[in-house]
């Protein structure tokens, strides 16, 4: 901000940049990108996709102009970090600003690819069943990776069909779950999850092989393994499920306000 003031930028420009960067930092926190060196072209690409599905307070998609202005501020920020030697490479250099209206992110899974992914884990093994639960929740709810790993048993109401999610800024929201997914989770809790518990049970739904809460990298590794098993060549990340779910819901006529609440925007 000081650099912008030195360059003679207006009060409104500085204020707008401050708002954009605060939102970007909150996004980085959800991705566990806690250090400057964690900034990468992939992170910026994921944020660009996140912007595409962001909605205004009135439930309308962000305009292409707003998306471009937001990314322009972030590109300026990463360029500044490179110029000051905080970064070796500028990750924003390859980020292209949106130009064409209604342009979808490149990585959206087709319904058939979603089915391939969901069928990839071996349900006869504990790890495979757990990984299937991760995939099902990601696609059925469009919640973020950290929101998946932070689900506790007490957050679930499988009879009513919902999860209570603690999202960005400790904002709580209720996200619906499909009946089939509820049944899979119920079976997992009764038959599979106890096999992962080792010592004290802290109550998290998704556990690693040591019986502890799975970290963000563990969630990503589980997804990556399933992508490989399914033979899908696209660059699938945990965010891909979020955007795929949102795209499929919009195509099926879901109200934008409902989608906004579900995504936690």
C-alpha positions in Angstrom: 0.0 0.0 0.0 2.9 2.4 0.8 4.3 1.7 -2.6 1.1 2.7 -4.3 0.9 5.9 -2.3 4.5 6.7 -3.3 3.5 6.2 -6.9 0.8 8.8 -6.5 -2.2 6.4 -6.8 -5.5 7.9 -5.6 -7.1 7.1 -2.3 -9.8 5.0 -4.0 -7.2 3.0 -5.9 -5.2 2.2 -2.7 -8.4 1.4 -0.8 -9.5 -1.0 -3.6 -6.2 -2.7 -3.8 -6.2 -3.2 0.0 -9.7 -4.9 -0.2 -8.6 -7.1 -3.1 -5.4 -8.3 -1.3 -7.2 -9.0 1.9 -9.6 -11.3 0.1 -6.7 -12.9 -1.7 -4.9 -13.5 1.6 -8.0 -15.2 3.0 -8.1 -17.5 0.0 -4.4 -18.3 0.5 -5.1 -19.2 4.1 -7.7 -21.8 3.0 -5.0 -23.3 0.7 -2.5 -23.4 3.5 -0.2 -21.1 1.5 1.2 -19.4 4.6 4.6 -18.2 3.1 5.5 -15.9 0.3 7.3 -18.8 -1.5 4.0 -20.7 -1.6 2.7 -18.3 -4.2 2.7 -20.1 -7.5 1.1 -19.9 -10.9 -1.2 -22.9 -9.9 -2.4 -21.0 -6.9 -3.2 -17.9 -9.0 -5.0 -20.2 -11.5 -7.1 -21.7 -8.8 -8.0 -18.2 -7.5 -9.0 -17.1 -11.0 -11.4 -20.0 -11.1 -12.7 -19.1 -7.7 -13.4 -15.6 -9.0 -15.3 -17.0 -11.9 -17.8 -18.6 -9.5 -17.9 -15.8 -7.0 -21.2 -14.0 -6.7 -22.1 -10.4 -5.7 -24.3 -9.5 -2.7 -27.2 -9.6 -5.2 -26.4 -13.1 -6.2 -25.1 -12.3 -9.6 -21.7 -13.5 -11.1 -18.8 -11.1 -10.9 -18.5 -9.1 -14.1 -15.5 -9.8 -16.4 -14.3 -6.3 -15.7 -14.3 -6.9 -11.9 -12.5 -10.2 -12.4 -9.9 -8.6 -14.6 -9.4 -5.7 -12.1 -9.0 -8.1 -9.2 -6.4 -10.2 -11.1 -4.7 -7.0 -12.2 -4.1 -6.0 -8.6 -2.8 -9.4 -7.7 -0.5 -9.5 -10.7 0.8 -6.1 -9.7 1.4 -7.4 -6.2 3.3 -10.5 -7.3 5.4 -8.3 -9.7 6.2 -6.0 -6.8 7.4 -9.1 -4.7 9.6 -10.2 -7.6 11.1 -6.7 -8.0 11.9 -6.5 -4.3 13.5 -10.0 -4.4 10.9 -11.6 -2.2 10.2 -14.0 -5.0 12.6 -15.6 -7.5 10.0 -15.8 -10.2 6.8 -13.8 -10.7 3.9 -16.3 -10.7 1.5 -13.6 -12.0 3.5 -13.3 -15.2 1.6 -16.2 -16.9 -1.8 -15.2 -15.6 -4.0 -14.0 -18.4 -6.8 -11.6 -17.6 -10.3 -12.7 -18.7 -11.5 -11.3 -22.0 -14.3 -13.5 -23.4 -17.6 -13.4 -21.6 -19.0 -16.6 -20.1 -15.6 -18.3 -20.4 -15.5 -21.4 -18.3 -12.4 -22.5 -16.4 -10.4 -25.0 -18.4 -10.7 -27.9 -15.9 -14.4 -28.9 -15.5 -15.2 -32.6 -15.3 -18.0 -34.1 -17.3 -20.6 -36.2 -15.5 -19.0 -39.3 -17.0 -15.5 -38.2 -15.7 -17.1 -37.6 -12.2 -18.5 -41.1 -12.3 -15.1 -42.5 -13.3 -13.4 -40.7 -10.4 -16.0 -41.8 -7.9 -15.6 -45.4 -9.0 -11.8 -45.3 -8.9 -11.2 -46.1 -5.2 -11.3 -49.8 -4.1 -14.3 -49.9 -1.8 -13.2 -53.2 -0.4 -10.3 -51.5 1.4 -10.4 -49.1 4.3 -8.3 -46.5 2.5 -10.3 -46.9 -0.7 -13.6 -46.4 1.2 -12.2 -43.3 3.0 -11.0 -41.8 -0.3 -14.4 -42.4 -1.9 -16.0 -40.5 1.0 -13.6 -37.6 0.3 -14.5 -37.5 -3.4 -18.2 -37.8 -2.7 -18.2 -34.9 -0.2 -16.1 -32.7 -2.5 -18.4 -33.2 -5.4 -21.7 -33.3 -3.6 -21.1 -30.2 -1.5 -18.6 -28.1 -3.4 -16.8 -27.3 -0.1 -13.2 -26.4 0.1 -10.3 -28.8 0.9 -9.7 -27.4 4.4 -13.5 -27.6 5.1 -13.5 -31.3 4.3 -10.6 -32.1 6.6 -12.2 -30.0 9.4 -15.5 -31.9 9.4 -16.2 -33.4 12.8 -18.7 -36.1 13.6 -20.8 -33.6 15.5 -21.1 -31.4 12.4 -23.1 -34.1 10.6 -26.8 -34.7 10.7 -27.2 -37.6 8.3 -30.9 -38.1 9.1 -31.6 -34.5 8.1 -29.0 -34.6 5.3 -26.6 -31.8 6.0 -23.2 -30.8 7.2 -22.5 -27.8 9.4 -19.4 -26.1 7.9 -17.0 -23.5 9.6 -15.9 -21.5 6.6 -13.8 -18.4 6.0 -13.8 -15.9 8.8 -15.4 -18.5 11.1 -18.7 -18.0 9.3 -20.9 -21.0 9.8 -23.2 -22.4 7.1 -25.3 -25.5 6.5 -24.6 -27.5 3.4 -27.0 -30.2 2.1 -25.9 -33.8 1.5 -27.6 -36.2 -0.9 -29.2 -39.3 0.5 -26.8 -41.7 -1.2 -23.8 -39.8 0.2 -25.3 -39.8 3.7 -25.7 -43.6 3.4 -22.0 -44.0 2.4 -20.9 -41.7 5.2 -23.0 -43.7 7.7 -21.4 -46.9 6.6 -18.0 -45.4 6.8 -18.5 -44.1 10.4 -19.8 -47.5 11.5 -17.6 -49.9 9.7 -14.4 -48.2 8.3 -13.5 -45.2 10.4 -13.0 -47.3 13.6 -10.2 -49.1 11.8 -8.3 -45.8 11.5 -8.8 -44.7 15.1 -5.5 -45.1 17.0 -5.5 -44.0 20.6 -7.5 -40.9 21.5 -10.3 -40.1 19.1 -10.6 -36.3 18.4 -13.8 -36.7 16.5 -12.7 -35.7 12.9 -14.5 -37.5 10.1 -11.5 -38.0 7.8 -8.6 -39.7 9.5 -5.1 -40.6 8.2 -3.4 -43.9 8.8 -2.2 -42.8 12.2 -5.7 -42.0 13.4 -5.2 -38.3 13.3 -7.0 -35.5 11.4 -5.9 -35.7 7.8 -4.0 -32.6 6.7 -4.6 -30.6 3.5 -1.8 -32.4 1.6 -3.3 -35.8 2.6 -6.6 -34.8 1.1 -4.9 -33.7 -2.1 -2.8 -36.9 -2.3 -6.0 -39.0 -1.9 -7.6 -37.1 -4.8 -4.5 -37.3 -7.0 -4.3 -41.0 -6.5 -8.0 -41.5 -7.5 -7.4 -39.3 -10.6 -4.5 -41.5 -11.6 -6.6 -44.7 -11.0 -9.4 -43.3 -13.1 -7.0 -42.5 -16.0 -8.1 -38.9 -16.2 -5.5 -36.7 -17.9 -6.9 -33.3 -16.9 -5.1 -31.3 -14.2 -7.6 -32.1 -11.5 -7.3 -30.5 -8.1 -9.6 -30.4 -5.1 -10.9 -27.0 -6.4 -11.9 -28.8 -9.6 -14.7 -30.6 -7.7 -15.9 -27.3 -6.3 -16.1 -25.7 -9.7 -17.5 -28.8 -11.4 -20.3 -29.1 -8.8 -21.1 -25.4 -9.3 -21.1 -25.7 -13.1 -23.4 -28.8 -13.0 -25.8 -27.1 -10.6 -26.0 -24.0 -12.7 -26.7 -26.0 -15.8 -29.4 -27.9 -14.0 -31.1 -24.6 -13.0 -30.0 -24.1 -9.4 -30.8 -20.6 -8.1 -27.7 -18.4 -7.9 -28.6 -17.4 -4.3 -28.7 -21.0 -3.2 -25.4 -21.7 -4.9 -23.8 -18.6 -3.3 -24.8 -19.8 0.1 -23.6 -23.3 -0.5 -20.2 -22.1 -1.7 -19.8 -19.8 1.3 -19.5 -16.6 -0.7 
